[in-house]
Amino acid sequence: MIRLQIAEDEPLARMAMLHSIDFAAHGFDVVAVSEDGKEAIEHFEAFQPDLVITDINMPYISGLEVAKYIRES
């Protein structure tokens, strides 16, 4: 299974993604769901996902900054 992290600050969008896509049926294991950029980095460090889906505009740290952090890690 591919370890997946989702970072989305909007609760409705986050729930829509989690409930409308059968990630397991497509070979993904959702290991972390993050509500802001700071939490996204913390979860990335803790869970070491293979793939991160992130919103761009999030509180504290933007999704672009999260992507930059991941690339540099």
N, CA, C and O atoms as a DFTB+ gen file, in Angstrom:
292 C
 N C O
     1  1       0.834      -1.190       0.000
     2  2       0.000       0.000       0.000
     3  2       0.881       1.257       0.000
     4  3       1.950       1.294       0.609
     5  1       0.404       2.258      -0.689
     6  2       1.078       3.553      -0.732
     7  2       0.564       4.377       0.448
     8  3      -0.642       4.553       0.619
     9  1       1.494       4.877       1.256
    10  2       1.134       5.650       2.442
    11  2       0.806       7.086       2.023
    12  3       1.648       7.774       1.446
    13  1      -0.418       7.537       2.315
    14  2      -0.927       8.825       1.857
    15  2      -1.231       9.754       3.027
    16  3      -1.774       9.333       4.049
    17  1      -0.873      11.017       2.861
    18  2      -1.221      12.063       3.813
    19  2      -2.045      13.102       3.066
    20  3      -1.704      13.480       1.946
    21  1      -3.128      13.563       3.683
    22  2      -3.972      14.607       3.123
    23  2      -3.885      15.828       4.029
    24  3      -4.090      15.725       5.238
    25  1      -3.579      16.995       3.439
    26  2      -3.518      18.251       4.186
    27  2      -4.533      19.213       3.580
    28  3      -4.353      19.693       2.460
    29  1      -5.586      19.487       4.316
    30  2      -6.678      20.357       3.853
    31  2      -7.278      21.051       5.068
    32  3      -7.686      20.394       6.026
    33  1      -7.333      22.390       5.028
    34  2      -7.832      23.124       6.194
    35  2      -9.349      23.265       6.231
    36  3      -9.909      23.508       7.300
    37  1     -10.019      23.123       5.116
    38  2     -11.481      23.255       5.077
    39  2     -12.132      21.922       5.458
    40  3     -11.969      20.932       4.744
    41  1     -12.861      21.884       6.566
    42  2     -13.455      20.621       7.030
    43  2     -14.352      19.933       5.996
    44  3     -14.300      18.711       5.858
    45  1     -15.168      20.696       5.272
    46  2     -16.054      20.071       4.280
    47  2     -15.265      19.448       3.132
    48  3     -15.590      18.350       2.678
    49  1     -14.242      20.137       2.666
    50  2     -13.408      19.597       1.584
    51  2     -12.663      18.352       2.053
    52  3     -12.544      17.370       1.321
    53  1     -12.167      18.409       3.278
    54  2     -11.431      17.267       3.847
    55  2     -12.348      16.048       3.952
    56  3     -11.968      14.949       3.548
    57  1     -13.541      16.238       4.489
    58  2     -14.488      15.129       4.630
    59  2     -14.951      14.618       3.261
    60  3     -15.128      13.414       3.076
    61  1     -15.144      15.520       2.317
    62  2     -15.561      15.110       0.970
    63  2     -14.511      14.195       0.347
    64  3     -14.849      13.168      -0.242
    65  1     -13.238      14.568       0.476
    66  2     -12.170      13.725      -0.068
    67  2     -12.152      12.354       0.600
    68  3     -12.071      11.322      -0.065
    69  1     -12.229      12.369       1.919
    70  2     -12.125      11.109       2.663
    71  2     -13.310      10.188       2.430
    72  3     -13.159       8.967       2.471
    73  1     -14.489      10.753       2.187
    74  2     -15.688       9.922       2.053
    75  2     -16.096       9.635       0.611
    76  3     -16.921       8.753       0.371
    77  1     -15.534      10.362      -0.348
    78  2     -15.942      10.136      -1.734
    79  2     -14.948       9.290      -2.525
    80  3     -15.270       8.805      -3.610
    81  1     -13.762       9.114      -1.993
    82  2     -12.739       8.323      -2.683
    83  2     -12.419       7.099      -1.836
    84  3     -12.115       7.215      -0.649
    85  1     -12.489       5.929      -2.455
    86  2     -12.132       4.696      -1.754
    87  2     -10.629       4.477      -1.942
    88  3     -10.203       3.718      -2.812
    89  1      -9.842       5.154      -1.114
    90  2      -8.388       5.110      -1.248
    91  2      -7.853       3.684      -1.151
    92  3      -6.973       3.308      -1.925
    93  1      -8.358       2.896      -0.232
    94  2      -7.867       1.527      -0.043
    95  2      -8.070       0.684      -1.296
    96  3      -7.223      -0.145      -1.629
    97  1      -9.181       0.887      -1.990
    98  2      -9.446       0.121      -3.209
    99  2      -8.437       0.436      -4.304
   100  3      -8.263      -0.347      -5.238
   101  1      -7.775       1.577      -4.192
   102  2      -6.795       1.998      -5.195
   103  2      -5.355       1.848      -4.694
   104  3      -4.417       2.343      -5.319
   105  1      -5.191       1.167      -3.571
   106  2      -3.852       0.874      -3.074
   107  2      -3.248       1.921      -2.155
   108  3      -2.032       1.940      -1.961
   109  1      -4.073       2.797      -1.584
   110  2      -3.583       3.836      -0.687
   111  2      -4.039       3.587       0.742
   112  3      -5.175       3.179       0.984
   113  1      -3.146       3.837       1.675
   114  2      -3.458       3.788       3.098
   115  2      -3.315       5.213       3.627
   116  3      -2.205       5.744       3.666
   117  1      -4.414       5.836       4.033
   118  2      -4.363       7.204       4.557
   119  2      -3.781       7.144       5.967
   120  3      -4.442       6.704       6.908
   121  1      -2.536       7.594       6.097
   122  2      -1.837       7.500       7.383
   123  2      -1.946       8.771       8.205
   124  3      -1.704       8.748       9.412
   125  1      -2.312       9.899       7.563
   126  2      -2.427      11.159       8.299
   127  2      -3.363      12.110       7.566
   128  3      -3.386      12.168       6.337
   129  1      -4.131      12.851       8.350
   130  2      -4.992      13.911       7.827
   131  2      -4.650      15.166       8.623
   132  3      -4.810      15.204       9.843
   133  1      -4.178      16.188       7.920
   134  2      -3.685      17.406       8.566
   135  2      -4.616      18.573       8.293
   136  3      -5.152      18.703       7.192
   137  1      -4.809      19.426       9.300
   138  2      -5.748      20.542       9.196
   139  2      -5.090      21.882       8.902
   140  3      -5.787      22.864       8.650
   141  1      -3.766      21.944       8.929
   142  2      -3.050      23.176       8.578
   143  2      -1.619      22.822       8.192
   144  3      -1.197      21.673       8.332
   145  1      -0.881      23.805       7.712
   146  2       0.470      23.547       7.242
   147  2       1.434      23.096       8.316
   148  3       2.281      22.236       8.075
   149  1       1.311      23.669       9.500
   150  2       2.190      23.264      10.609
   151  2       1.960      21.794      10.957
   152  3       2.908      21.029      11.133
   153  1       0.699      21.417      11.052
   154  2       0.361      20.028      11.359
   155  2       0.799      19.101      10.214
   156  3       1.198      17.962      10.457
   157  1       0.724      19.582       8.988
   158  2       1.142      18.777       7.833
   159  2       2.620      18.398       7.934
   160  3       2.995      17.257       7.661
   161  1       3.448      19.353       8.323
   162  2       4.879      19.063       8.478
   163  2       5.109      18.102       9.645
   164  3       5.909      17.172       9.542
   165  1       4.408      18.329      10.749
   166  2       4.539      17.423      11.899
   167  2       4.132      16.004      11.517
   168  3       4.817      15.043      11.868
   169  1       3.023      15.872      10.803
   170  2       2.556      14.548      10.382
   171  2       3.507      13.922       9.362
   172  3       3.738      12.713       9.387
   173  1       4.055      14.740       8.470
   174  2       5.016      14.208       7.495
   175  2       6.219      13.600       8.218
   176  3       6.674      12.509       7.878
   177  1       6.716      14.312       9.205
   178  2       7.868      13.803       9.959
   179  2       7.516      12.535      10.736
   180  3       8.320      11.606      10.800
   181  1       6.333      12.492      11.321
   182  2       5.933      11.361      12.164
   183  2       5.566      10.122      11.357
   184  3       5.903       9.006      11.754
   185  1       4.873      10.303      10.219
   186  2       4.325       9.160       9.489
   187  2       5.078       8.808       8.207
   188  3       4.857       7.738       7.640
   189  1       5.954       9.684       7.746
   190  2       6.748       9.446       6.537
   191  2       5.908       8.880       5.380
   192  3       6.196       7.787       4.891
   193  1       4.882       9.606       4.943
   194  2       4.045       9.113       3.853
   195  2       4.805       9.086       2.535
   196  3       5.799       9.792       2.365
   197  1       4.325       8.261       1.599
   198  2       4.903       8.202       0.257
   199  2       4.376       9.330      -0.623
   200  3       5.057       9.777      -1.546
   201  1       3.163       9.785      -0.332
   202  2       2.498      10.801      -1.134
   203  2       1.743      11.749      -0.217
   204  3       1.092      11.316       0.734
   205  1       1.832      13.054      -0.505
   206  2       1.107      14.064       0.257
   207  2       0.243      14.858      -0.719
   208  3       0.743      15.396      -1.707
   209  1      -1.050      14.927      -0.434
   210  2      -1.968      15.792      -1.176
   211  2      -2.223      16.985      -0.278
   212  3      -2.729      16.830       0.833
   213  1      -1.876      18.185      -0.753
   214  2      -1.999      19.365       0.097
   215  2      -2.730      20.502      -0.601
   216  3      -2.581      20.727      -1.802
   217  1      -3.515      21.201       0.185
   218  2      -4.127      22.458      -0.236
   219  2      -2.990      23.484      -0.306
   220  3      -1.993      23.347       0.403
   221  1      -3.132      24.497      -1.144
   222  2      -2.095      25.521      -1.228
   223  2      -2.282      26.579      -0.147
   224  3      -1.321      26.959       0.523
   225  1      -3.504      27.052       0.026
   226  2      -3.774      28.139       0.965
   227  2      -4.263      27.564       2.295
   228  3      -5.436      27.224       2.448
   229  1      -3.334      27.463       3.257
   230  2      -3.667      26.922       4.578
   231  2      -3.109      27.838       5.658
   232  3      -2.183      28.607       5.399
   233  1      -3.665      27.763       6.871
   234  2      -3.149      28.580       7.978
   235  2      -1.719      28.191       8.381
   236  3      -1.282      27.058       8.175
   237  1      -1.025      29.142       8.947
   238  2       0.317      29.005       9.518
   239  2       1.396      28.814       8.467
   240  3       2.302      29.640       8.357
   241  1       1.315      27.745       7.696
   242  2       2.309      27.455       6.660
   243  2       1.540      27.047       5.408
   244  3       0.661      26.187       5.469
   245  1       1.868      27.663       4.274
   246  2       1.134      27.349       3.040
   247  2       1.498      25.961       2.521
   248  3       2.524      25.387       2.887
   249  1       0.637      25.444       1.667
   250  2       0.908      24.151       1.044
   251  2       2.166      24.176       0.197
   252  3       2.864      23.167       0.094
   253  1       2.465      25.321      -0.414
   254  2       3.698      25.439      -1.199
   255  2       4.928      25.347      -0.291
   256  3       5.929      24.729      -0.654
   257  1       4.845      25.962       0.883
   258  2       5.950      25.863       1.837
   259  2       6.083      24.438       2.371
   260  3       7.194      23.966       2.608
   261  1       4.962      23.756       2.560
   262  2       4.986      22.355       2.979
   263  2       5.695      21.520       1.906
   264  3       6.558      20.700       2.217
   265  1       5.322      21.737       0.645
   266  2       5.946      20.993      -0.466
   267  2       7.448      21.265      -0.519
   268  3       8.238      20.348      -0.746
   269  1       7.843      22.523      -0.308
   270  2       9.271      22.870      -0.304
   271  2       9.993      22.137       0.829
   272  3      11.083      21.601       0.628
   273  1       9.385      22.114       2.018
   274  2       9.970      21.414       3.162
   275  2      10.158      19.932       2.851
   276  3      11.204      19.350       3.135
   277  1       9.118      19.333       2.259
   278  2       9.183      17.906       1.931
   279  2      10.284      17.648       0.915
   280  3      11.055      16.699       1.057
   281  1      10.359      18.488      -0.103
   282  2      11.387      18.305      -1.139
   283  2      12.781      18.398      -0.542
   284  3      13.682      17.662      -0.944
   285  1      12.960      19.294       0.409
   286  2      14.286      19.484       1.001
   287  2      14.633      18.453       2.071
   288  3      15.786      18.352       2.490
   289  1      13.647      17.696       2.508
   290  2      13.884      16.717       3.581
   291  2      14.624      15.500       3.079
   292  3      14.902      14.584       3.852
